[in-house]
Amino acid sequence: MAKDEIDVRYVAKLARLALTDEEVERFGRELGDLLGHVRAISKLDTENIPATAQVVEQRNVEREDTIGPSLDRAATLQMAPQAEGVYFRVPRIIAEDV
């Protein structure tokens, strides 16, 4: 196995994936192609490129945190499928027998 070749079966086992022989072969080729692209990119001169360079400018959009009108608690709880006191009652999502 070449030093940059990926053991597809081992990675699939770690990810708990059952792959057929055809899938192992296909993913091996695809991962090989990906590594080829990474090798090509690593040959580029990026010495003068800032680490945070983006193709599209990114900036934070912020607004003042101001107090505004909100929903009436009693009216909102009346519209809820289930309420318990001043809270919304929702179905349990974590099983007791884990």
Backbone bond lengths (Angstrom), bond angles and torsions (degrees), N, CA, C in turn:
res aa  C-N    CA-C-N  psi(-1)  N-CA   C-N-CA  omega(-1)  CA-C   N-CA-C  phi
1 M - - - 1.459 - - 1.517 108.32 -
2 A 1.342 117.66 129.69 1.465 122.23 178.25 1.517 109.39 -64.42
3 K 1.353 115.20 158.54 1.460 117.97 -174.48 1.528 113.01 -64.57
4 D 1.343 118.53 -27.82 1.467 119.77 179.46 1.527 112.61 -102.69
5 E 1.330 116.95 9.06 1.456 120.78 178.23 1.532 108.94 -79.52
6 I 1.320 116.45 139.11 1.458 121.25 -177.19 1.526 109.34 -99.57
7 D 1.321 116.05 134.16 1.458 121.89 175.70 1.531 107.32 -80.71
8 V 1.315 115.84 94.59 1.461 122.20 -173.71 1.531 111.04 -61.31
9 R 1.304 117.58 -40.61 1.470 119.74 179.84 1.534 111.19 -63.00
10 Y 1.325 116.94 -40.26 1.464 120.47 179.36 1.528 110.81 -65.43
11 V 1.326 116.79 -45.11 1.468 120.64 178.94 1.520 110.37 -63.49
12 A 1.313 117.48 -40.85 1.467 121.20 178.10 1.525 110.35 -63.38
13 K 1.321 117.14 -38.68 1.466 120.63 178.33 1.524 110.15 -64.17
14 L 1.340 117.05 -43.54 1.462 120.55 177.86 1.531 111.60 -60.72
15 A 1.330 115.84 -36.28 1.462 121.06 -179.87 1.526 112.01 -86.64
16 R 1.329 115.87 2.22 1.465 122.41 -179.13 1.530 111.73 56.94
17 L 1.336 114.35 45.76 1.458 121.42 177.73 1.520 109.12 -110.55
18 A 1.302 115.99 135.07 1.459 121.27 174.70 1.522 107.31 -97.02
19 L 1.328 116.52 113.24 1.458 120.70 -178.28 1.522 110.37 -111.60
20 T 1.318 115.11 144.59 1.457 120.39 173.74 1.526 108.13 -78.97
21 D 1.328 116.55 168.05 1.464 120.35 177.78 1.526 111.04 -60.61
22 E 1.335 116.16 -37.33 1.459 120.17 179.39 1.536 110.54 -65.42
23 E 1.322 116.80 -41.02 1.468 120.49 178.94 1.523 111.08 -66.25
24 V 1.328 116.92 -39.90 1.466 120.38 177.93 1.524 109.75 -60.52
25 E 1.317 116.73 -44.48 1.463 120.97 179.43 1.530 110.82 -64.12
26 R 1.334 116.49 -47.28 1.470 120.71 -178.92 1.522 111.19 -62.76
27 F 1.342 117.56 -48.52 1.461 120.19 -179.03 1.522 111.26 -66.38
28 G 1.318 117.21 -32.60 1.463 120.37 175.63 1.515 110.82 -61.48
29 R 1.344 116.87 -45.22 1.467 120.71 177.34 1.519 110.61 -62.38
30 E 1.347 116.63 -45.66 1.464 120.56 -178.05 1.525 111.30 -63.58
31 L 1.328 116.86 -42.23 1.462 119.52 178.01 1.522 111.05 -66.83
32 G 1.335 117.17 -35.85 1.469 121.14 175.21 1.519 110.91 -61.63
33 D 1.335 116.61 -43.81 1.465 120.77 176.96 1.528 110.83 -61.16
34 L 1.325 116.05 -42.30 1.465 121.05 179.06 1.528 110.61 -61.10
35 L 1.325 116.35 -45.48 1.465 119.58 178.38 1.523 111.10 -62.98
36 G 1.331 117.02 -34.14 1.469 120.37 175.71 1.518 111.67 -62.39
37 H 1.331 116.64 -40.87 1.470 120.33 177.65 1.528 110.63 -66.14
38 V 1.316 116.32 -40.03 1.467 120.20 178.75 1.523 109.85 -63.06
39 R 1.337 117.64 -42.05 1.468 120.95 177.51 1.525 110.60 -61.55
40 A 1.339 116.75 -41.68 1.467 120.05 -179.80 1.527 110.58 -64.71
41 I 1.315 117.16 -42.31 1.467 120.62 179.67 1.526 110.72 -66.87
42 S 1.329 116.82 -36.66 1.466 119.52 -178.12 1.526 112.02 -66.87
43 K 1.343 118.39 -18.31 1.461 121.85 178.38 1.525 112.43 -82.07
44 L 1.338 117.55 -11.46 1.461 120.60 -179.28 1.518 110.57 -71.69
45 D 1.346 115.56 146.71 1.459 120.74 177.29 1.528 108.34 -82.11
46 T 1.313 115.44 107.35 1.466 120.91 -178.80 1.525 111.14 -114.00
47 E 1.329 116.28 18.30 1.461 121.46 -176.45 1.527 112.48 -56.91
48 N 1.322 117.99 -40.11 1.465 121.57 -175.44 1.523 113.28 -100.62
49 I 1.322 117.16 13.64 1.463 121.34 179.90 1.528 107.96 -98.82
50 P 1.335 117.38 121.43 1.467 118.51 178.20 1.528 110.80 -63.63
51 A 1.313 116.30 146.19 1.461 121.79 -176.43 1.519 112.17 -62.73
52 T 1.325 117.76 -24.19 1.456 120.01 -176.52 1.528 112.61 -101.02
53 A 1.324 117.83 16.06 1.465 120.69 -178.53 1.525 110.06 -63.12
54 Q 1.322 116.30 137.45 1.457 122.87 179.38 1.516 109.07 -127.33
55 V 1.302 116.67 150.78 1.457 120.91 176.04 1.520 109.77 -69.78
56 V 1.327 115.74 -42.04 1.456 121.73 179.20 1.523 107.46 -112.52
57 E 1.315 116.30 131.41 1.453 119.58 -179.14 1.526 110.54 -59.46
58 Q 1.308 115.65 135.73 1.455 120.52 177.96 1.514 108.93 -118.12
59 R 1.311 115.59 140.55 1.450 119.71 176.81 1.519 108.21 -150.72
60 N 1.317 115.42 154.35 1.457 120.47 177.63 1.521 109.29 -78.82
61 V 1.301 115.76 137.18 1.453 121.21 174.37 1.519 106.44 -106.23
62 E 1.302 115.64 116.08 1.452 119.97 -176.65 1.517 110.07 -121.51
63 R 1.308 115.51 157.62 1.454 121.41 175.50 1.514 107.78 -138.94
64 E 1.297 116.08 163.23 1.453 120.67 176.86 1.523 109.70 -65.80
65 D 1.292 117.15 141.03 1.458 122.45 176.82 1.526 107.17 -89.81
66 T 1.306 115.27 94.51 1.464 119.79 -176.27 1.521 110.03 -114.57
67 I 1.306 115.38 150.93 1.456 121.63 177.39 1.516 108.55 -78.03
68 G 1.326 116.33 133.65 1.453 120.81 179.52 1.512 110.17 -137.73
69 P 1.308 116.21 178.08 1.464 119.30 -179.58 1.532 110.55 -66.45
70 S 1.318 115.97 146.53 1.455 120.70 177.92 1.527 108.78 -131.72
71 L 1.314 115.77 176.63 1.455 120.37 -178.46 1.523 110.70 -71.28
72 D 1.317 115.66 148.32 1.456 121.42 175.63 1.528 108.57 -72.48
73 R 1.346 116.83 126.99 1.461 121.22 -174.52 1.528 111.69 -59.32
74 A 1.306 118.12 -48.88 1.470 121.44 -176.19 1.526 110.58 -63.02
75 A 1.333 117.32 -44.65 1.467 120.83 -179.49 1.531 110.69 -64.38
76 T 1.326 116.27 -40.23 1.462 120.32 -179.60 1.520 110.94 -67.03
77 L 1.324 117.77 -43.25 1.460 120.79 179.32 1.524 111.83 -65.27
78 Q 1.342 117.27 -30.93 1.467 119.79 177.22 1.520 111.56 -66.15
79 M 1.333 117.58 -29.37 1.461 121.68 -179.28 1.531 112.04 -85.10
80 A 1.319 117.82 -11.29 1.466 121.23 -178.04 1.520 110.29 -72.21
81 P 1.345 117.79 146.44 1.461 120.01 176.31 1.525 111.99 -58.70
82 Q 1.341 116.56 -38.40 1.455 121.07 177.59 1.522 108.61 -145.71
83 A 1.322 115.37 140.04 1.461 120.77 176.08 1.516 108.06 -134.53
84 E 1.318 115.42 152.81 1.449 120.98 176.69 1.521 106.68 -137.34
85 G 1.330 115.78 104.38 1.461 119.89 -175.27 1.521 109.40 66.66
86 V 1.322 116.52 -125.50 1.469 120.16 -179.66 1.532 111.42 -99.85
87 Y 1.348 117.23 17.80 1.462 121.82 -177.11 1.522 111.25 -119.31
88 F 1.339 115.98 155.00 1.455 122.03 169.99 1.523 107.44 -77.94
89 R 1.321 116.48 136.97 1.462 120.35 175.94 1.523 106.83 -100.22
90 V 1.316 115.77 128.05 1.462 121.14 -178.85 1.516 109.27 -124.23
91 P 1.339 118.10 158.04 1.460 120.50 179.05 1.529 111.34 -64.34
92 R 1.315 116.25 147.32 1.455 121.65 175.50 1.532 108.70 -65.61
93 I 1.319 117.09 134.81 1.452 119.95 -179.88 1.521 112.57 -112.00
94 I 1.317 116.96 -8.73 1.457 120.89 178.82 1.525 107.83 -111.62
95 A 1.311 115.87 120.59 1.466 120.22 -178.93 1.525 109.80 -70.76
96 E 1.312 116.19 148.47 1.455 120.07 178.58 1.519 110.94 -74.96
97 D 1.336 118.05 -34.07 1.472 121.61 179.58 1.522 108.01 -95.38
98 V 1.291 116.79 93.65 1.468 120.50 -178.79 1.493 109.85 -103.48
